[in-house]
């Protein structure tokens, strides 16, 4: 088999990359390989009540809108733009593959197939047939692979007789449990708690095991449509807070005071930041849960107790223990995106995976040398620790400076559906004033970020 691009992974990043190549390189041929039986990556294994944590307008691929560009009228996201369900996302990718990609005549799609790095062969998981491929460029869309709880057993020991299940099984409950213990403090854990509360469970019946408290992004501050100018203004305002801060602690105080970052309680300093978004109503609901256990990670669940890093709490045989501990986007060391005959998809704007994949594809088409492409595609690793907010802001700033110096790239960004921070429309006078005032903060903000990154490096954080 001959192909211009062999894309390993038909998840969100692989599909966004393929879409841009198809639309910007008319003669290119692509082969997309995936272990799953349908496109969509981890969405195939996600819990049934999962929704995007960002507006649908910012997700998917550049050429095909996701959703109906409407605001939710009910629920805890009311008044903000819609968040696609997992089922909607899977249908979107299925339509994209079968209505856009395959009819183009330039895409070969091989589901239920594994790429074997040692030989470069493709191996069918259903027949075992091996296929050799001659690919001009290998695209690894799995490096930032997402893991969800249903894909692996718990990382802690579970005694016989203990009710422990991934949150995928919550909607399959046939009778009430004697209580619910949510294990995991990230986006998945918060979603499990909100699902229980939404379905009438008394917050006193919920225990939340939270190894680390998290900083959250207020979802209202990352909205498209008629929110755009407010979103852009808030993004620009961050530079003022960075420039005017006098320490890392002071910076986080400023970000929280301005509502850019939120936390569950002011009594505990967050040590985690994973780009999770939340609304004011959702965090109000989560604060109704008062049994929050902050004793480290679970080591073992016995029939009558839970053993954690720093203590023990009681449990019972009729308690439902809900596993939410999969590290959805485990942090991996950054790699150079462009090599001689390979591309490794990673984030070039923090927490914006699909935008990043489309951007990398555009750079592949629009620029000649690997050095030029890599200069524009500085990797901004997915954050984990709270102070990674600073590292991602620094990486974003360096990339934005390079992008801003290229008028053609600025025009592409302004017309990219996936770029929530640019617009082809003429900004209002108010936003222009904000943008102009930001110029005065840009240079000192970058210097301050470099200072803070150096401090974190010296402290090994």
SVG drawing of the C-alpha trace seen along z (x, -y; Angstrom):
<svg xmlns="http://www.w3.org/2000/svg" viewBox="-34 -52 52 66">
<polyline fill="none" stroke="black" stroke-width="0.4" points="0.0,0.0 1.3,-3.5 0.2,-6.6 1.4,-10.1 0.3,-10.2 -0.1,-7.2 -2.0,-8.5 -2.0,-6.2 -5.1,-7.0 -8.6,-8.0 -9.3,-10.0 -9.9,-13.7 -6.3,-14.8 -5.9,-12.3 -9.2,-13.4 -8.4,-17.1 -5.0,-16.7 -6.5,-14.6 -9.2,-17.1 -6.8,-20.0 -4.5,-18.0 -7.5,-16.9 -8.7,-20.5 -5.4,-22.3 -3.4,-19.7 -5.7,-18.6 -3.6,-15.8 -2.5,-14.1 -3.6,-10.6 -4.1,-9.5 -4.4,-6.1 -6.0,-6.3 -5.4,-3.3 -7.1,-2.7 -7.6,0.1 -11.2,-0.9 -14.1,0.3 -15.1,-3.3 -13.5,-6.7 -13.6,-8.9 -10.8,-7.5 -11.4,-7.5 -15.0,-8.7 -15.8,-5.1 -15.1,-4.1 -16.2,-7.2 -19.0,-7.1 -22.4,-7.5 -23.2,-10.9 -19.9,-12.5 -20.1,-15.9 -17.5,-18.2 -16.0,-20.6 -15.7,-23.3 -18.3,-24.7 -19.0,-22.4 -18.0,-25.4 -14.3,-24.8 -14.2,-21.0 -14.0,-18.6 -12.4,-19.6 -12.1,-22.9 -14.3,-21.9 -17.5,-20.6 -19.3,-22.4 -20.2,-20.4 -23.6,-21.2 -26.2,-23.8 -24.4,-26.9 -27.1,-27.4 -27.0,-28.1 -28.2,-25.6 -31.6,-26.7 -31.7,-24.4 -29.3,-22.7 -26.1,-23.9 -24.6,-25.1 -27.7,-27.3 -27.0,-30.5 -23.7,-29.2 -23.1,-27.6 -23.9,-23.9 -21.6,-21.1 -21.9,-18.1 -22.6,-14.7 -20.4,-11.7 -23.0,-10.2 -23.1,-13.4 -19.3,-13.5 -19.2,-9.9 -21.9,-10.5 -20.0,-13.6 -16.8,-11.6 -18.7,-8.8 -20.4,-11.3 -17.1,-13.0 -15.4,-9.7 -18.3,-8.3 -19.7,-11.5 -16.5,-13.6 -13.3,-11.6 -14.1,-8.4 -16.1,-9.9 -13.1,-12.1 -11.4,-9.0 -8.1,-10.0 -8.6,-8.4 -8.2,-4.7 -9.7,-3.9 -8.6,-0.7 -10.5,-0.2 -9.7,2.7 -6.1,2.5 -2.9,2.1 0.3,0.4 3.4,2.4 6.3,-0.1 9.0,2.6 8.1,3.7 6.0,0.8 3.3,3.3 -0.5,2.9 -2.0,6.0 -5.8,6.6 -7.2,7.4 -10.0,9.5 -8.1,11.5 -4.4,11.2 -3.6,10.3 -0.5,8.1 -0.2,5.3 3.1,3.5 2.8,-0.3 5.0,-2.6 4.2,-6.0 6.0,-9.3 5.1,-10.6 4.1,-8.8 1.8,-10.8 1.5,-9.6 -1.8,-10.8 -1.5,-8.5 1.3,-10.3 -1.3,-12.2 -3.5,-9.2 -6.4,-9.6 -7.2,-6.9 -10.6,-6.6 -11.6,-4.4 -13.4,-1.7 -10.2,-0.9 -8.3,0.5 -8.8,1.9 -8.3,-0.3 -4.7,-1.0 -5.4,0.0 -6.3,3.3 -10.0,4.2 -11.0,7.0 -13.6,9.6 -17.1,8.4 -16.4,4.7 -18.7,2.9 -16.2,1.0 -17.0,0.0 -15.9,-2.6 -18.4,-5.5 -19.5,-4.1 -21.8,-1.8 -23.5,-4.5 -26.5,-4.8 -26.9,-1.0 -27.8,-1.0 -30.8,1.1 -31.2,0.2 -29.8,-2.5 -26.5,-2.0 -25.9,-2.5 -23.7,-5.5 -21.4,-6.5 -17.6,-7.0 -16.1,-8.8 -12.5,-8.0 -10.6,-10.7 -10.4,-14.4 -10.2,-15.4 -12.8,-16.2 -14.1,-12.6 -14.6,-12.6 -16.4,-16.0 -18.6,-14.6 -19.5,-11.6 -20.4,-13.8 -22.5,-16.1 -24.3,-13.1 -25.3,-11.8 -26.5,-15.2 -28.4,-15.7 -30.1,-12.4 -31.4,-13.2 -28.7,-11.7 -28.4,-13.5 -25.0,-15.1 -24.6,-13.6 -24.7,-10.2 -21.6,-11.1 -18.0,-10.8 -15.4,-12.3 -11.8,-11.1 -9.7,-13.9 -5.9,-13.3 -5.3,-16.8 -7.5,-19.9 -7.7,-21.5 -7.9,-24.9 -10.8,-25.1 -11.4,-27.5 -14.7,-29.3 -16.4,-28.1 -18.1,-31.4 -14.7,-32.9 -14.1,-30.6 -17.2,-31.1 -17.8,-31.9 -20.5,-33.9 -21.7,-37.0 -19.4,-36.1 -16.3,-36.3 -15.2,-39.8 -15.5,-39.1 -13.6,-35.9 -10.8,-37.7 -10.8,-40.5 -10.4,-38.1 -7.6,-36.2 -5.8,-39.5 -6.3,-40.6 -4.3,-37.6 -1.2,-39.4 -1.9,-42.4 -2.2,-40.2 1.1,-38.4 2.9,-41.7 1.7,-43.3 2.2,-40.3 5.2,-40.2 5.3,-36.5 3.8,-33.2 1.4,-33.2 0.4,-36.8 -0.3,-35.8 -2.7,-33.0 -4.5,-35.4 -5.0,-37.9 -6.3,-35.2 -8.7,-33.9 -9.9,-37.4 -10.7,-38.2 -12.6,-34.9 -10.2,-33.5 -9.5,-30.5 -11.9,-28.9 -11.4,-26.3 -13.7,-24.2 -12.8,-25.7 -10.6,-28.6 -9.4,-26.5 -7.2,-24.3 -4.5,-25.5 -4.9,-23.6 -1.9,-21.6 -3.5,-20.5 -4.4,-22.2 -5.7,-20.0 -7.7,-22.6 -11.0,-21.4 -13.8,-23.9 -16.7,-24.5 -19.7,-26.8 -20.5,-28.8 -23.6,-26.7 -21.7,-23.4 -19.1,-24.5 -22.0,-25.6 -23.4,-22.1 -20.1,-20.4 -19.7,-22.4 -22.8,-20.7 -20.6,-17.6 -19.0,-18.0 -17.4,-14.6 -14.3,-15.3 -11.3,-13.0 -7.9,-14.5 -5.6,-11.7 -3.7,-11.0 -4.4,-8.2 -6.3,-5.0 -4.0,-2.0 -6.6,0.6 -10.3,1.0 -11.3,3.6 -14.9,4.6 -15.0,2.3 -12.3,-0.3 -10.4,-2.3 -6.6,-2.5 -5.1,-5.7 -1.5,-7.1 -2.0,-9.1 -4.9,-7.4 -7.9,-5.1 -11.6,-5.8 -14.5,-3.4 -16.6,-1.9 -19.3,0.8 -20.3,3.6 -23.3,1.8 -21.3,-1.4 -20.8,-1.8 -17.1,-2.8 -16.9,-4.7 -13.5,-4.6 -12.6,-7.8 -8.8,-7.6 -7.7,-7.1 -5.1,-9.8 -7.1,-11.1 -4.1,-13.0 -1.1,-11.7 1.8,-14.1 4.4,-13.0 7.8,-14.6 7.5,-16.9 9.0,-15.7 9.9,-17.6 6.7,-17.7 8.4,-17.5 11.1,-15.0 12.4,-14.0 9.6,-11.5 7.4,-11.7 5.0,-14.1 4.1,-13.6 0.9,-15.4 1.0,-17.4 -0.5,-20.6 0.8,-23.9 -1.8,-25.8 -2.5,-24.5 -5.4,-22.2 -6.5,-22.7 -5.8,-19.3 -7.9,-19.5 -6.9,-23.1 -3.3,-22.1 -3.6,-19.1 -5.2,-21.3 -2.6,-23.9 0.2,-21.4 -1.4,-20.1 -1.6,-23.7 2.1,-24.2 2.9,-20.9 1.2,-22.3 2.2,-25.9 5.9,-25.8 8.9,-24.2 11.5,-23.1 11.2,-21.1 13.0,-23.9 10.5,-26.5 7.6,-24.2 9.0,-23.4 9.7,-27.0 5.9,-27.7 4.9,-24.5 6.5,-24.8 5.0,-22.1 3.0,-23.3 2.7,-20.1 -0.6,-19.3 -0.5,-20.6 -0.7,-18.6 0.6,-20.6 -1.1,-23.9 2.1,-25.8 1.9,-24.3 -0.6,-27.2 2.5,-29.4 4.4,-27.0 1.6,-26.8 1.1,-30.5 4.8,-30.9 4.6,-28.4 1.4,-30.0 3.1,-33.4 6.2,-32.3 4.1,-30.6 1.7,-33.6 4.7,-35.9 5.9,-33.8 2.4,-33.4 1.8,-37.2 4.8,-38.0 3.4,-36.0 0.5,-37.8 -0.5,-34.8 -0.7,-32.6 -2.7,-35.3 -5.2,-35.2 -5.5,-31.4 -6.1,-31.7 -8.8,-34.3 -10.7,-31.9 -10.1,-28.7 -13.3,-27.4 -11.3,-25.7 -9.4,-28.9 -11.5,-30.4 -9.1,-33.3 -9.0,-34.9 -11.8,-36.3 -12.1,-37.6 -14.6,-40.2 -13.5,-43.7 -13.2,-44.1 -15.2,-46.8 -13.6,-50.0 -13.7,-48.7 -11.8,-45.5 -9.3,-47.5 -8.6,-49.7 -8.1,-46.5 -5.8,-45.1 -3.8,-48.3 -3.4,-48.5 -2.2,-44.9 0.7,-45.8 2.1,-47.7 1.9,-44.5 3.1,-42.0 6.9,-42.5 6.9,-42.7 4.5,-39.8 6.8,-37.6 9.7,-38.6 7.8,-37.8 6.8,-34.4 10.4,-33.6 11.3,-34.6 8.6,-32.3 9.6,-29.4 13.2,-29.8 12.1,-29.8 10.0,-26.6 12.9,-24.9 15.3,-25.8 12.8,-24.4 12.3,-21.3 8.5,-22.0"/>
</svg>
